Amino acid sequence: MKIVIAPDSFKGSLTALQVSEAIEQGFKRIFPDAQMEKVPMADGGEGTVQSLVDATGGQLLTETVTDPLGGKIDATYGILGDGVTAVIEMAAASGLPLVPLGKRNPMLTTTYGTGELIKAALERSCRKFIIGIGGSATTDGGAGVAQALGAKLLDADGKDIPFGGIGLSKLAKIDMSTMDKRIAETETVVACDVDNPLTGPRGAAYVYSPQKGATPEQVELLDKYLGHFADIVKRDLSKDVKETSGAGAAGGLGAGLMAFLNAELKLGIDIVIEASNLRKRMQGADLVITGEGQLDEQTAYGKTPTGVSKIAKQTGIPVLAIAGGIAPGAETSYQEGIDAMMSIAPGPISLQEAIERAAELIAETAERAARIIKIGFNLVK
């Protein structure tokens, strides 16, 4: 029997690889001779770097880069097993948790550090990039990324615009002649699971900047500045990003990566499935086991378990999902290809205890699932 184990991480508890190992341990107690193929997964959000590095035999690297407020911070990114694909979570360098509550102000915060991570990967001969853009502290349209990579974003006096959303208000010209030439040799895909345009009521400023510290007055100004930025991009780079689906993600970083890196925006789970070679690794499998911290009504919308199950269903492989908890609405995932769900909770248990005992509980749940499967085999006989 071949079993493919492809879960997401259990946030705040175990990485996707650790979850995979616990599932394998439990199943091996009942099926010691089963072939286990562990493929740690993610959906493009937190944990994507770790999961893809684990899934491909890659490596983690740390660089000192610019934090959202212009200070310095150590940020980690990954290079996949192929040696040419870098995977970067912008939150590692430009994320909201990096900014203290009292200092959160998207007028000032920058994505410059994310650009420095891209540059560091270029120095290590990476020419393919996977960039997750969730959890940003910024609303700068990706201007900081462009500046870090050598582009000149200039004001009316020919000087570099300052960091942050306020800098966009001063933008008069984009000069790409000084951009890192290696960018022209790269292929970039961006994990983006939202469809917000750059500006307007559903744009980056109105929807996301309040949680980053923007006042109502600043929200209006930021929307105006992003519109101005889009106009300059259209004029100087001949790219219209204002209304593009996903352009408003991460404070307009979606728009910036399309404009400056010719990036393609895709669902995070689709990117991870491709990068981990999941389809090929599922070939000949009898069962697929996936999972995440909680199965709920959101699981059916681009989350790891349903992304994995859709691939499995293309070849008729049954799918079991193991989760920390199963909330109301999780049953919608049955329509997306998940055949059965199991919670690791053995009874009334606190969240803290579940987190602390997650590996043990996952292994026990996997063992219970294996025992049920064994009964099924006996019934068939």
N, C-alpha and C positions, 0 to 999 in steps of 0.2 A: 504494500500500500504506500502510495506517495501522498504526502500532505504538504501543502504550501501554507506557511504561516505568515500572514501579511497584515499585521495590526499597526495602528497609529500608537503614539506614546500615550501613557496615562499621565496627563499633565500634573505636574507637581509631585509625581511619584516615581514613575519608571520611564526610561526611554523606550522607543519602539523595539529596539533590539532586546532589551531586558524583558519586555512583555513577551516577545517571541521565544526567548529562552525558557521562560516560565511555562508557557503553553507546551513547548516541546517536552519539558521535564514531566509534566502531568500526563501527556499522551504516551510517553515512553513507558510509563508504569504498566500500561495495559497492552500496548503494541510496541514491544521493545525492538522489533525488527523493521518498523516502518521507516521509510525514507522521508526525512524532514527537510524541507527547503524553506529557510528563513529569509524573508524579504521585508525588512523594516520599512514602514511607510510613513507618509505625512501628507497633509493637504495643502502645503505651501505656506502655512503659518509657522508658529513657534515649533521648533523641533525638526524642521525640514533639513537643515544642514546636517544635524547629527544622524538623522535617519538615512539620508542619501549616502553619507560617508560610510555608515555601517553596512548599507545594502550593497555598496560597490567596492568595498575594501579600500576606501580612500583615506585621506588624512585631514586632521584639523590643524589650522594654523592661526596664530594670533599676531595682530599688528596694533601698534599704537597709532590711533587716528584722532581726528577732531570730533569732539562730542557735539550735541545739538547747540550748546551755548558758546562754542568756540574754544573750550578747554581740551584736555587730552584724556583719552580713555583707551583701554586695551579691548579690542574687539576680535572675535573669532569668526573665521569663515572656513569653508571646506574646499578641498580639491578631490574630485571623484576618482575612482580607480583607473579611469582612462588617462589620467594625468593632464588632460587639456580642458576639462570642464570645472569651472569654479561655481560653487553654490554659496550665495550670500543672503543673509537676512538683514534687511536694512535696519531693523530694530536693534541689531547688535551695535550699531554705530550711531543711529539717529532715532532711537526709540523713545517713546514717551516716558517709560520708567527711569530713563537716564536723567530726567529733569525733575528736580524737587518741586513739590506742589506750588510753592510760593513763587517759583521762577518760570513757570510755564507761560510762554508767550510766543505764538507762532509768527508774530511780527519779526522776531529776532532769531528763531531757531533755524538751523541749516542742515542740509543733507550732505554737506562737504565730506564728512567722515565716510559715508557710504561710497562716495566717489573715490576716496583714498583706498578703500578695500578693493574696489575694481582695479585700480592702478596697481596695487600690490599683487593681485592675481595675474595681471598682464606681465609683470616682471618675472613671474614664475611660468611664463609661456602658455598661460591659459588663453584660449581663443573662443571658448564657449562659456556662456554665463547663464545661470539660473538665479533669478533674483526674487526673493519674497519681500513684498512691500507692506505687510501688515504692521500695525502698532506704531506708526510714526508720531514724532513730536512736532512735525514740520508742516508748513503750508508755503513752501518756496518754489513749487512747480518743478523741482529737481534742478534748480539753478545751481545749488551747491555742488551737486554731482558733476555738472558740466564744468564748473570752475576748477574742481579738483583734477579734472582730466585735461585741463589746459585751455578750454574755450574761454574767450574773452566776452564777458557780459558787461557792457560799458554804459556809462551815463552820458548825458549831453556834453560833458567836458572831456570825454574819452577816458574816464577813470573807471576802475572796477566798481561795480555796484556792491553795497554792503550785503552781509548775510541776511537771510530771513525774508519773510513776506514783504517787509518794508523796502527791501532792495528791488523788488519787481516794479515798484512804483517809479523808480528812477531809471529803469532800463530804456535805453535809446537805440542800442545796436548790439547784435550778436555777431562776433567774429570767430568763425570756426577754423581759421587758417592756422591757429596755434594749438588746436585740439590734438591730443595724442594720436599719432598716425596709426597706431596699432588697432584703434577702435574700428577702422575701416575693414580690418581683417576678422572682426568678431561676429558671433551670432548670439543674440541675447533673447531669452524668453523670460517673461515676468509672470510670476504667480499672482493673479489678480482675480478675486472671486466677487467683486462688486462691479456694477455697470454704470456708476455715476459719471456724468460728464464733468468737464473741468469747472464750469461756471453755472450760475443760475440756482434756483431753489434746491435742486438735487446735487449741486456741485460741491467741490472740495471745501469751500469756506463755510457755506451754510450748514452742511450736514456734519462735517467732522471737526472743524476748528474750535467750536465751543468746548469740546472735551480736552482740547490741547491748551486751554487757557484764554481763548479769545473772548473779549467782551462783545456785546451786540454791535457796538459801533465798529469794532475791529473786524467783525464778520463781514459787514458791508464793504469796508475798505479792502479787505483781502479778496473778496469776490471781484471787485473792480480791478485790483492789481493783477489777479490771475487772468482776467480778460485782456488787459493791456499786454501782459506777457504773451498770451496766445496770438495777439495781433502782430507782435514783433517776430515771433516764431514763423508765422505765416508769411510775413514780408521778407525776412532774411533767410529762412531755411526752406521756404516753399512747402511747408507742412501745416495742414489744418488740424489741430488737435483739440479745439475747444469743445466740440460736441461728440468726440469719439467715445464710445463706450469704455469705461474704465479709466479714462483720462484723469478723473478726479480722485482716484485712489491715492492714499498716502499723501494727502495735501498737494495733489497735482504731480506727484512723482511719476505716476503712470504716464502722464502727458510728456514729462521731461525725458523719460527713458525712450519713449517713441521718437521724440524730436531729436535727441542728441545721440542715441545709440541704435536707432532704427529697430527698437525692440518690438517683439510681438507679445501681446497680452493673452494669456491662456489660463484656464482653470488650474489651480495648484495641483489637484489630485492627478489631472491628466499629465502634467509635467513630470510628477514623481513616478507615475506608472511607466512613462517612456524612459526616464533616466535609469530606473532600476531594472529595466528589461523584464517587467513582470509578466507580460504575455508569454514570452518564451519560457520563463521559469515555471509557468503553470502547465506547460505541455505535459500530458500524461498523468496529471494529478487526479486523485480520487476524491479529494476533499480540500477545500480552502477554508482556513480559519482567519478571521479578521477581528477587529475590535477597536474600541477607544474608551476613554474614561467614562463617558455617558452616552448612551443611545437615547435620542429624543426626536422631536419633530424636525429638528435641523439636520439630522443625519442624512435624510434623503436628498438634501440640497448640496451636493458637491463635497460631502465629507468622505473621509477615507473608507469606511465600511461599504458604502454604496458604490463608490468608485471601484473598489476591488471586486465587489460582487457582480457588477456589470461586465467586467472582463471575464470573470469565471463563467457567467451565464452564456457567453458567446460560444463556449464549447460544452455547455451542459454540466459543469462541475457544481455540486452542492456546496453551499456556503453556511458556515456557522459563525456567528458574531458573539464574542465574549466581551463584556463591558463591566465597568465598575458599578454602574447603575443603569436601570432601564426606566425611563420616564414616560409619562403619557405622550402619545404621538409617535413613539418609536415604531409602532406597528406599521406606519406608512412605508417603512423600509422593506417590508415583505414584498411590496409591489416593485421594488427596485432590484430584487434578486437575492436578498438575504432569506435563507430558508428557516433558520432557527436562531434564537437569541438566548444567552444565559448570563445572569448577573453573578459576580463573584461574591456577593454578600451572602453569608451562610445563614443569616437571620438578622435580627435587630443589631445594628452596629454603627458606631459613629464614623463620620467621614475621616477623622484623624486616624482611627484605628484601621480603617480600610486602606488609607494611604500607607501607613506604616507596615501593614501586613500584605501589601498588594501582591508581591511575588509569590508568597505562600498561597494566598487565596486564588490567584490565577491558576497556579499549578493544580490545586485541588479541584477547581472548576473544570479544567481541561481533563483531569482524570475522570470526573463524573461524566463528562461528555463522551469520553472514550468508552466507558462502561456501557452507556446507552447504545452507542454504535455497535459494540460487541453483541449486545442483545439482539440488535437488528440483524446482524450477520447470522446468528443462531436461528432466528425466526425464518429467515430466507431458506436456510438449510432444511 
